Amino acid sequence: MPLHIFPPHYRHEHNPIKNANEVFRDQLTVGQRAADWVASKVGSWSFIIGQSTLLIAWAGLNVTAWMRHWDPYPFILMNLVLSLQAAYTAPMIMMSQNRKADRDRIEAHLDYEINVKAETEIRLIIENLEAQNMAINELHKLLVDLHNNRE
């Protein structure tokens, strides 16, 4: 009876798996990091509460005339400040969101590479298991033949 030939031993010769966060973080410029920082701060409850407190204090001080009026009602200076804030923070938030989309694309590509590697390894494992099953069947037949010959 011919000996069964097993597939060759699989060699793991692929690049190490990359962390999408590290890959993306290493590519950021100072301006991009600043935009991400602004977006994270503006999009927080502490910013909303702080800005609301500041606006209430601004309006309160100017309405009650407790201090000198620097922005009398209808608070045109406050509207100007808020408009400038919106004019600068909106593009920074958009830049940050675009970068997050770029990061997601990098992560999707890395996931694809991992899936290809896993598929290759699973296919090779299945081939090896099939070869082992064939060898076990051959050994079982030999054992049955030996047992039958002994009787």
N, C-alpha and C positions, 0 to 999 in steps of 0.2 A: 504494500500500500504506500503511495507517495506521501511524503511529508507535506504538511500544509505550510504555505509561505505566508508569513505575516507582513503587513505593510511596514514600510520603514518607519523608524521612530520619528515622531514629529519634533521639529526644532522650532522653538519660539524665537523667530528672528524678525521681530517687528519693533518699531519705535515705541518708547514708553507712552502710556496714556497721558494726555495733557489735561490740565485743569483750565477750563475756559475762562474762569475768573482771572487766573494768573496771566494767561496769554493776553487777555484784553487789557488788564491793568498795566502790563509792561509797555503797551503801545500808547497810553494816554499822555497828552501834552499837559503843560501847566494850565493852559486856558481851559482845556477840557475837564481837568480835575476841579478847577474853580467853578465851572458851570455845574458840575455834578454836586459840588458842595452847596452852592446857592439853591439848586433845585431840591436838595434834601432838606435844607433849612426852611425854605419857603413852603414846602409841602408838609409842614409839621404842625401839630396842635400848639406847641409852644410859640411858634411864630404867629399863628392866628390869635391866640390869647394876648400875646405881647402887643401885636399891632392894634387889636381892638382896645386894649387898655390905653395905648398911646393916643388913639383917635378920640376916645371918650375924654381923656384928660385935655387934649388939644381943644376940643369943642367946649368942654366945661370951663376951661380957663378963659376962653375968648367970649363966651356968652355971659358969664358972671362978672367979668371985668375985675376979677380978683387980682390979676396982674394986668399990666399994660396990654391993650389989644394989639397983637401983631398980625392977626388974621380975623377981622370982624366977620360976622355972619354975612354972606353965605359961604364962608371958608374957601375962598378962591385959591389961596396959597396951599391949603391942605389938598384941594383937588389937583393942583399942579404937581405937588409932591407924589400923590398917589398915581397920577398919570405917568410921571417919570418912572416910578417904581414898576408899574405894569409894563411900560415900554421896554425896560431892561430885563425884567425877570422872565417875561413870556418867551423871548427868544432863547434865553439860557435854559429854560425848562424844555423847550423844543429840542435844543442841541443835546441835552442830557437824554431825552427820550429817544432821539435818533441813535445815540451811542448805545443805549440799551438794546435797541433793535439790532444794531450791528453785533453786539455781544451775543444776542440770541442766535444770530446766523452762524457765528463762530461755534457756539455750543452745539447747534444742530449738525454742523459739519463734523465736529469731533465725535458726536454721538453716532453719526453715520460710519465713521472710521472704526469705532469700537464695534459696531454691529457687524461690519464686514469681517473684522478679525474674529469675532465670536462665531460667526457663521462658518468660517474656514475651520476653526478648531472643532466645532461641533461635528462638521462633516467628517473630519479626520477621526474623531473619536468613534463615530458611528461605523466607519469603515473598519476600524480596529476591533470594535465589538463584534461586527459581523464575521471577521476573520477568526476571532476567538470562539464564536458560536460554531463555526464550521469545524474548527479543531476539536472542540469539545464533542461534537457529534461523531467525528471520526474516532476519537478516543472511546466514546461510549460504544460504538460499534465493535471496536477491538475488544473491549471488556466483555461485551455480550458474546462475541465469538470465542474468547478464551473460556468463559464460563460454560458455554455450550460444549466446547471440546473437552473440558474437564469431566463433564458428566458423561 
